[in-house]
Amino acid sequence: MTKHLASIEIYGKCVDDFEVSPFESTHMLHLRSNLDRVSHELTYEELMKLLSYDVRLINNAKEMSKHLAKIYDFSVSDEPFNQWWWHLDKVADGKISFRLTPDTI
């Protein structure tokens, strides 16, 4: 297993898991931010897997933002918009635009 694959897989298991507590789901957001910081180190395969999980999270944005809103106030998020996972409420409402593209390709 490559250096970052385990983190990617954990992230992937969380993007549509609504059975865990919202506190555990916020861990997913932090994990995604960590993966963003090391994206330049990811292999092509890791990037593709990460992007596929991102698409799943985007597809679940409305439900996940409601799940997280129990403990997280998206309106006070000061994370940059390029870290769209911290703004799932805006993603769900179509108020944020972005492109999913791998950085290293």
C-alpha positions in Angstrom: 0.0 0.0 0.0 1.4 3.4 -0.9 2.0 6.1 1.6 -1.3 8.0 1.2 -3.6 5.2 0.0 -4.8 4.3 3.5 -5.9 7.9 4.1 -7.6 8.0 0.8 -9.5 4.8 1.5 -10.6 6.1 5.0 -11.8 9.3 3.3 -13.7 7.2 0.7 -15.5 5.2 3.4 -16.6 8.4 5.1 -18.1 10.3 2.1 -21.4 8.5 2.3 -21.5 7.2 5.8 -24.3 8.8 7.7 -24.4 6.3 10.5 -21.4 7.7 12.3 -21.7 10.8 14.5 -21.2 14.2 12.9 -18.1 14.6 15.0 -16.6 11.6 13.2 -17.7 13.1 9.9 -15.8 16.3 10.6 -12.7 14.1 10.8 -13.3 13.3 7.1 -13.1 17.0 6.3 -9.8 17.3 8.1 -8.5 14.2 6.4 -9.5 15.7 3.0 -7.6 18.9 3.8 -4.5 16.8 4.7 -4.8 15.0 1.4 -5.1 18.3 -0.4 -1.8 19.5 1.3 0.0 16.4 0.0 -1.7 16.2 -3.4 1.6 16.8 -5.2 2.9 13.6 -3.7 0.0 11.4 -4.9 0.4 8.9 -7.7 -1.9 9.1 -10.7 -3.9 6.1 -9.3 -4.2 7.8 -5.9 -5.4 11.0 -7.5 -8.0 9.2 -9.6 -9.3 7.3 -6.5 -9.4 10.6 -4.5 -11.3 12.3 -7.3 -13.8 9.4 -7.5 -14.5 9.8 -3.7 -14.8 13.6 -4.2 -17.5 13.0 -6.8 -19.3 10.7 -4.3 -19.1 13.4 -1.6 -20.4 16.0 -4.0 -23.3 13.8 -4.9 -24.0 13.5 -1.2 -23.4 17.1 -0.4 -26.9 18.0 0.6 -27.3 15.0 3.0 -23.8 15.3 4.4 -24.1 19.1 5.0 -27.3 18.4 6.9 -25.6 15.7 8.9 -22.6 17.9 9.7 -24.8 20.9 10.5 -25.8 19.3 13.7 -22.4 20.3 15.1 -20.7 22.4 12.4 -21.7 25.9 11.3 -20.8 26.1 7.7 -21.6 29.9 7.6 -18.5 30.6 9.8 -16.1 28.4 7.8 -13.0 30.4 7.0 -11.4 27.7 4.9 -10.7 28.8 1.3 -13.3 27.9 -1.3 -10.8 25.7 -3.1 -11.3 23.4 -0.1 -14.9 23.1 -1.1 -15.5 20.2 1.4 -15.6 22.8 4.1 -18.5 24.5 2.2 -20.8 21.5 1.5 -23.8 23.6 2.2 -22.9 25.9 -0.7 -22.0 22.9 -2.9 -25.4 21.4 -2.2 -27.1 24.7 -3.1 -25.0 25.2 -6.2 -23.6 28.4 -4.8 -20.0 27.4 -5.3 -18.3 26.5 -8.5 -15.2 24.4 -8.9 -13.5 21.9 -11.2 -12.2 18.6 -10.0 -8.9 18.1 -11.7 -5.8 16.4 -10.5 -3.1 18.8 -9.7 -0.1 16.9 -11.0 -1.3 15.8 -14.4 
